[in-house]
Amino acid sequence: MTSVTMTVNGKAASGDVPGETLLSDFLREHLRLTGTHVGCDTSQCGACVVHVDGKAVKSCTVLAASLDGAEVTTVEGLANGELHPMQVAFNENHGLQCGFCTPGMIMSGIDMINRYKAEGKELTDDAIRHELEGNICRCTGYHNIVRSIKDAAASM
Amino acid sequence: MSEGIGAAVKRKEDKRFITGRGKYTDDIRMENQAYGAFVRSPHAHAEIRGIDATAALAMEGVIAVHTGPELKEDGIGDIITGWAIHSKDGNPMNVGAWNPMATARVRHVGEPVAIVIAESQALARLAAEAVEVDYEELPAVAAATRALEDGAPLLHDNVPGNLIFDWEIGDEAAADAGLAGAAHITELDIVNNRLAPNAIEPRSAIAVYNDIDDHYTLYTTSQNPHVARLVLSAFYNVAPEHKLRVIAPDVGGGFGSKIYIYPEEITCLWASMKTGRSVKWTSDRSEAFMTDAHARDHVTKARMGFDADGKIVGLKVNTVANIGAYASLFATATPTYLYGTLLSGQYDITNVYCDVKAVHTNTVPVDAYRGAGRPEATFVMERLMETAAREMGMDPAELRRRNFITEFPHQTPVIMTYDSGDFHALLEKGQAAADVAGFAARKAEAASRGKLRGIGYSCYIEACGIAPSKAVGSLGAGVGLWESAEVRVNPVGTIEILTGSHAHGQGHETTFAQVVSDRFGLPMDNITIVHGDTDKVQMGMGTYGSRSGAVGMNAIVKAMDKVEAKVKKIAAHTLEASEDDIVIEDGEVKVAGTDKKMAWHEVGLAAYTAHNLPDGMEPGLKEGAFYDPTNFTFPSGTYICEVEVDPETGVVEIVQFTAADDFGTVINPMIVEGQVHGGVTQGIGQALLENVVYDEDGQLITGSYMDYCMPRADDVPSYVLEHSTTVAPSNPLGVKGCGEAGAIGSPPAVINAITDAIGNNNLTMPATPQKVWAAIQEVGLPQAAE
């Protein structure tokens, strides 16, 4: 067992977990934050994307024990009294259907906008589609996800 | 009103999903939960000589290991297929027995052999690896055409030649005669590639046995919890229906793959009873590739004859369909009554004949997946039409126009009675939206950049709203395919709708509420949709075959008719008016032409206080209905795909995709468009990227997202959508259904566009860069690009 302490959605979170525990398992099983989903076992689908120290990370691909002291934000931590602009945009633009990939899409979308803004680059439709290569959706055909992210970029 | 039928209302269900508060099966945890992991066959075909669980059982935290023979001994039944198909010689089909866990022989890679129950998921999986199974390998066969050859390995003793049935539809002599008199015949060899459905939420089950009441609860990733309960009770003997509750909570996509009741759910229920623990099993993606029902996998020869004017005079289709190692629930219906019956397409054809051989192979079962049979039929029809037009030197749109059915109802020679449609209008709308007139200029411009530009059509028709019970019963279905609904008006006037449909992405909580809001003029907020729990909702048949709108919503309409009748009686009595003068609008119940009225909630209250009801009227305001459709519904459309091919790499870019659909009445255009986006993307996935590959020995080569290519955002374009509506005459709402159309119509449009671009019609799906490049080399570069 390894003792892990991190900040998750602004609150201290700690636990004793087996060393092989993935961040996704730590969030889902230990903290019961089940908004982060796991859809594959090869780091392809992106349903598990969370933010670690402000950057998008596939939580199925990082060990919880390696994140001692880290700041983690999950989809549950986005709404602060009111919905995050990205959450609003997904609803407004019908960017989700079954909702399973959605948390990962939202977290990736926010990260992508943050990076493009920081670098002063324009987030075009093509750029959004390229940036989403690590997130698979089987329902929406991506059309409305692209619109959602573009819409959110304007209000973030 | 703004929230009624036809309004693009934002989805009510979104909030829990965008905030991470959805509740999917794997998110649920029981008090005394243990974890199941399956020991699975690494071989495609083998005898089981023995199973030694000693090492696994010795591990700390392992609770039990159970095997197939134990399950059988306890009377758990074999897994059934739901449609009895007869061969053309009149004999019933032969299907191999399917034990939930193998008893003596395994017939595909991934088949469950034993279940390990342990205190954690990680431990269960580790212990499953410690179970030693002694296999004697047998020769295996994965391709259906090979399985039919003399001397091929045989899977089941009761299935000679691996042939499940040799089925036919239509008149062979008439088709032959039509072809014999043809001025031109187009022939194609077609492979409809094998797919894996890949809902992003993997399957999951939690079985909870309560020994005090001898009662079971199953939380599961199901598109049809009531059907699950029915078969678990009636056929698998897990528990009688009143002692089994099935709950399908939020479900992360289905596309058909979550219709079926798989070995894992059955085994978990039984194991919960054996161990006295709640048993949870969640598939990982590798398991999903090995065990979720696959799709398509047809090999077809097709011949279509034309007279000198381009009128179709005959069509003959011979198909070999891979059913896999066992016949899954809809496996026998998919390549027959959902396929052969659509081989008239949008065209007026007198002579159609189709023969289908269904075959067992050493692969995971193949079953219905988004479109189910209809994508395969559409691919045959629309590849033939495009190819024929090119061969005859005709405009492919003009050839279609000459053959369109224009009068309805239209009886095809393959059972279906099309009841509505306007195929000319759809083609026209599609062509205008796709700017077909400007294609030549775009092609020339692309050529100047060294790119090959091509355009392809697909004019599809499908049958959904599955299905009239009597009709499907006569064709071999084991169940009726009606739907049920209950409308509960509460004393305060709010409404709960209980439906047997199940949403796993389709947005029923919104569209179903819109239908109710529209009818009674109530705000959406006052209406709740309840689904997915056999203890809450009366019997239901679930969601598949684009049936939730055409069947499920019409059941709600039928129940609302009864509610409305009672509301009018109560209001007429209270307001001292004639029932015929009562109108319901904007949440008020009024006497037409007067200022006399009651608020909707006042009628609700009157029904429940029962102080002043008409003589003989029962208190309460709650009505149920079963709706059994009188016909299939027939969505149709024209899809036009435009591609650019890089001749140096074979890479295909879809530069424009236009879909013009006729779905009948549209309740929520935003949601309907979303269904088209998703369906078309799955069709593009089939055409360009996706392919399940087994090697000759039945080993699964494409077992993860590293080898099975799912469409990503940059593989597909933004879509151009158009609508042209003819109302479905067979149901009160006039809806046709939209869930599957995109996946049905799109693959031939894509392949027609690529083959147009490269000038070589010899191309199979998925059209990977390697295949496209090779096809270009085969014929040389088209003139324009040289």
Boltz contact constraints between the chains, C-beta under 6 A:
constraints:
  - contact:
      token1: [A, 34]
      token2: [B, 27]
      max_distance: 6.0
  - contact:
      token1: [A, 35]
      token2: [B, 20]
      max_distance: 6.0
  - contact:
      token1: [A, 39]
      token2: [B, 200]
      max_distance: 6.0
  - contact:
      token1: [A, 40]
      token2: [B, 285]
      max_distance: 6.0
  - contact:
      token1: [A, 40]
      token2: [B, 705]
      max_distance: 6.0
  - contact:
      token1: [A, 41]
      token2: [B, 284]
      max_distance: 6.0
  - contact:
      token1: [A, 41]
      token2: [B, 285]
      max_distance: 6.0
  - contact:
      token1: [A, 41]
      token2: [B, 286]
      max_distance: 6.0
  - contact:
      token1: [A, 42]
      token2: [B, 704]
      max_distance: 6.0
  - contact:
      token1: [A, 42]
      token2: [B, 705]
      max_distance: 6.0
  - contact:
      token1: [A, 42]
      token2: [B, 706]
      max_distance: 6.0
  - contact:
      token1: [A, 44]
      token2: [B, 705]
      max_distance: 6.0
  - contact:
      token1: [A, 45]
      token2: [B, 200]
      max_distance: 6.0
  - contact:
      token1: [A, 47]
      token2: [B, 200]
      max_distance: 6.0
  - contact:
      token1: [A, 75]
      token2: [B, 20]
      max_distance: 6.0
  - contact:
      token1: [A, 76]
      token2: [B, 20]
      max_distance: 6.0
  - contact:
      token1: [A, 79]
      token2: [B, 19]
      max_distance: 6.0
  - contact:
      token1: [A, 87]
      token2: [B, 18]
      max_distance: 6.0
  - contact:
      token1: [A, 90]
      token2: [B, 18]
      max_distance: 6.0
  - contact:
      token1: [A, 91]
      token2: [B, 10]
      max_distance: 6.0
  - contact:
      token1: [A, 91]
      token2: [B, 14]
      max_distance: 6.0
  - contact:
      token1: [A, 94]
      token2: [B, 670]
      max_distance: 6.0
  - contact:
      token1: [A, 94]
      token2: [B, 674]
      max_distance: 6.0
  - contact:
      token1: [A, 96]
      token2: [B, 17]
      max_distance: 6.0
  - contact:
      token1: [A, 97]
      token2: [B, 505]
      max_distance: 6.0
  - contact:
      token1: [A, 98]
      token2: [B, 252]
      max_distance: 6.0
  - contact:
      token1: [A, 98]
      token2: [B, 253]
      max_distance: 6.0
  - contact:
      token1: [A, 98]
      token2: [B, 504]
      max_distance: 6.0
  - contact:
      token1: [A, 98]
      token2: [B, 505]
      max_distance: 6.0
  - contact:
      token1: [A, 99]
      token2: [B, 17]
      max_distance: 6.0
  - contact:
      token1: [A, 99]
      token2: [B, 22]
      max_distance: 6.0
  - contact:
      token1: [A, 100]
      token2: [B, 200]
      max_distance: 6.0
  - contact:
      token1: [A, 100]
      token2: [B, 201]
      max_distance: 6.0
  - contact:
      token1: [A, 100]
      token2: [B, 252]
      max_distance: 6.0
  - contact:
      token1: [A, 101]
      token2: [B, 200]
      max_distance: 6.0
  - contact:
      token1: [A, 102]
      token2: [B, 17]
      max_distance: 6.0
  - contact:
      token1: [A, 103]
      token2: [B, 20]
      max_distance: 6.0
  - contact:
      token1: [A, 129]
      token2: [B, 713]
      max_distance: 6.0
  - contact:
      token1: [A, 129]
      token2: [B, 714]
      max_distance: 6.0
  - contact:
      token1: [A, 130]
      token2: [B, 714]
      max_distance: 6.0
  - contact:
      token1: [A, 132]
      token2: [B, 713]
      max_distance: 6.0
  - contact:
      token1: [A, 133]
      token2: [B, 712]
      max_distance: 6.0
  - contact:
      token1: [A, 136]
      token2: [B, 710]
      max_distance: 6.0
  - contact:
      token1: [A, 138]
      token2: [B, 198]
      max_distance: 6.0
  - contact:
      token1: [A, 138]
      token2: [B, 199]
      max_distance: 6.0
  - contact:
      token1: [A, 138]
      token2: [B, 200]
      max_distance: 6.0
  - contact:
      token1: [A, 138]
      token2: [B, 253]
      max_distance: 6.0
  - contact:
      token1: [A, 139]
      token2: [B, 253]
      max_distance: 6.0
  - contact:
      token1: [A, 139]
      token2: [B, 505]
      max_distance: 6.0
  - contact:
      token1: [A, 139]
      token2: [B, 678]
      max_distance: 6.0
  - contact:
      token1: [A, 140]
      token2: [B, 677]
      max_distance: 6.0
  - contact:
      token1: [A, 140]
      token2: [B, 678]
      max_distance: 6.0
  - contact:
      token1: [A, 141]
      token2: [B, 677]
      max_distance: 6.0
  - contact:
      token1: [A, 141]
      token2: [B, 678]
      max_distance: 6.0
  - contact:
      token1: [A, 141]
      token2: [B, 681]
      max_distance: 6.0
  - contact:
      token1: [A, 142]
      token2: [B, 713]
      max_distance: 6.0
  - contact:
      token1: [A, 143]
      token2: [B, 677]
      max_distance: 6.0
  - contact:
      token1: [A, 143]
      token2: [B, 718]
      max_distance: 6.0
  - contact:
      token1: [A, 143]
      token2: [B, 719]
      max_distance: 6.0
